[in-house]
Amino acid sequence: MFQLLNSNKKTKDKVSQLSDIIDTISMSKDMKELLEAALGKTLHALSSERGSVFLTGDDGQELFLKWAQNMDFSKTSEIRKKVGEGIMGKVAKGREAMLVKDIRHDPRFSISNMYHDYKTNSFLCVPIATDMRMIGVISITENKSRKPYNEGDLRFLKIIAGHIALKIEKSQLLSENERFKKKTEADNKFTDIGKFSAGISHELDNPLDGVIRYVNLALSRMQEGVPREYLLEAKTGLNRITNIVRSLLELTRYRKERLSKSADINNIMEDSIGLLQYQAMARAIDIKKDFYPDLPKVPDMGMESVFSNILKNSMDALDEKGSINVTTALEQGFIKIHISDTGCGIPKDNIGRIFEPFFTTKAITKGSGLGLSICYDIVKRYNGRIEVVSEPGKGSTFTVYIPYA
């Protein structure tokens, strides 16, 4: 009778522990919290000392250690395993849980030095997967009782792995939806920019030219003093408006012209660099080039504006003795243009806004805030994409992908 009561108590404890772990998984706010809490509580429930969680990379060909207990975390980022190789790799490839009671006598394995640092010879290894995809592998070892794990332990871990998989998949779907939402919002900002640009630039060009002429005429006949300073401030504002109008005109210029012509990306980049070469030499800025030979030609829809705007931004981000690296390459149906600099970088809060029309952190006299909007619009015409990675104090990298037939 005592044994039966004791068995029932153990079962209730296990169910309670399992429920607690599932609740923890469900309420986790990020990946680190999820893996740390789930693995820690699972080890406690299974009276074990050591465990790890590996997740697959983007290509699904490798497993990367994401969390572990009683391992050297200084080497965590270096630990990876190929899918299909080793115990975890085989579990990931076959998506079948594995219970090893004694690896020394298990015909599935040949003993090697890989297991020399473990105190016990029994372990559990379970795939973290959903019906649609393989996500990773969780393994548990070092049973405190030094007894081998059993089928009940395996079932317990499989339930936990299933809930971890669902939580990760849900989080990834939410992240993908959020990215899609942000991209859609960003695209919508540019949907009507061409129409807006064409109308506003023509409406402003002629009256603006007249206002500037009269301001210059007044300045030429006015003595030093407060009124003259007011006019100079007005002229500064007018010059900014002029820069904006010119940018708008540049944005509309390629919508109706030159679409029948083809463009050589390398030649266009060479010309764009040439325009800045003198300025770069004067400031001791090194522009390095590495062009892929014989790139496929693409329609001429204004790539020179894309390159010149990005290169000018790189120049503005540099003080002196910095460098700009420019490369072109072919990658999975795209011409890939890579422009990186060693400049001041872009603050994290600004990264999401740099392609918005009129957004700029430059002085009023130095930028209209339309340069990168122009780049975005032109690249979008190609059904391409433009990406940016930046770190304050370390520089920025712009990567443009243009599809080719």
Beta strands, then each sheet from edge to edge (+ up, - down):
strand 1: 48-56
strand 2: 62-69
strand 3: 80-82
strand 4: 98-100
strand 5: 123-129
strand 6: 134-143
strand 7: 262-263
strand 8: 286-290
strand 9: 298-299
strand 10: 323-331
strand 11: 334-341
strand 12: 385-391
strand 13: 395-403
sheet 1: 3+ 2- 1+ 6- 5+ 4-
sheet 2: 7+ 9-
sheet 3: 8+ 10+ 11- 13+ 12-
end
